[in-house]
Amino acid sequence: MSDDTSRTTHFGERIVPENEKKGMVHGVFSSVASRYDLMNDLMSGGIHRLWKNAMMDWLAPRPGQRLLDVAGGTGDISFRFLRRAPEATAVVCDMTEDMLVEGQKRAEAGNLADRLDWVVGDAMDLPFEDNSFDVVTNSFGTRNVTRIEDSLTEACRVLRPGGRLMILEFSQLPNPAMQWAYDRYSYNLIPVMGQVVTQDRDSYQYLVESIRKFPDQERFATMIRNAGFDQVKYRNMSMGVVALHSGWKL
C-alpha cells in the first residue's frame, strides 16, 4: 500500500506533496471565481466560446440524455448541452463551491433550473453511482486534477455502457516556433491580466504553468484508452492550442 504523504506532483512548475495539491487548486479557483468568466473572454479573445461550441457539435447532444460535467465551474458546457437537447438533464460537478455559486447567478441557470443540478465533488472520487450518466465532459479542468488517471477511471465508472467521454483541454502546438510564440504570450501577458482584472497574479501564473505540464495529444489519448475507453480520437483546434478528446465506454 503506497504512502500518499510521500508522493509528489506538480502545481504549475512547483513540485508539491500530492496530498496538498487539491487544496492549492481549490484556493486558486476560490480566488478567481467572481471574475472567472470575464478572464476567459479576455485571455482567449472570446475564442473559448467557439471551442465549446465545437465541442457540442462533435458531441451532438440528444434528447433525454443525462450529462455529468466534471470541473463544470460556472456551467458553460451544461448550458450549451441543455439548449441543444430537449428533455436532457445535467449535473455540474466541481470541487470549488464558489465556482458553482457564481454559475447559479447566471441567467441561464434560472432558465434551466428544472433540468440542472449543482454538486460539490472531486473528479477523482465522484459522488455518483456506477453507470448513471450518458455523457461525461470536462472542459479545461483535467489539467488541475492531482491524479488524472483516477479522474478518467471515475468518468468511465459513472458512464453507462455506450456512454461517451469528451474532454476539452489546452494542449501542445505541433510547430515549435508557434509554441514558442504562444508561450511568450501566455507567460508574459496572462498573469498581468490576472493581476489587473482579479488582483491575483499568482493564480493565473499557476494556470499558465499548468498548461505546459499537461500531456500532449497522443499521450493523453493513451491515458484515456488505459482508463477503459474505446474509439479514442482527438481533434486539434486553433492549431493545437487546445485539443478535444473523445472516447466511448463500450
Salt bridges, closest charged atoms under 4 A:
ASP4 OD1 - ARG7 NH1 3.60
GLU18 OE1 - ARG7 NE 3.56
GLU18 OE1 - ARG147 NH1 3.10
ASP37 OD2 - ARG106 NH1 3.73
ASP41 OD1 - HIS48 NE2 2.77
ASP41 OD2 - ARG49 NH2 2.83
ASP57 OD1 - ARG84 NH1 2.65
ASP76 OD2 - LYS52 NZ 2.71
ASP76 OD1 - ARG80 NH1 3.86
ASP76 OD1 - ARG106 NH1 2.80
GLU102 OE2 - LYS105 NZ 3.10
GLU108 OE2 - ARG106 NH2 3.27
ASP122 OD2 - LYS22 NZ 3.11
ASP130 OD1 - ARG157 NH1 2.71
ASP134 OD2 - ARG160 NH1 2.98
ASP150 OD2 - ARG147 NE 2.54
GLU154 OE2 - ARG157 NE 2.75
GLU169 OE2 - ARG143 NH1 2.85
ASP183 OD1 - ARG212 NH1 2.90
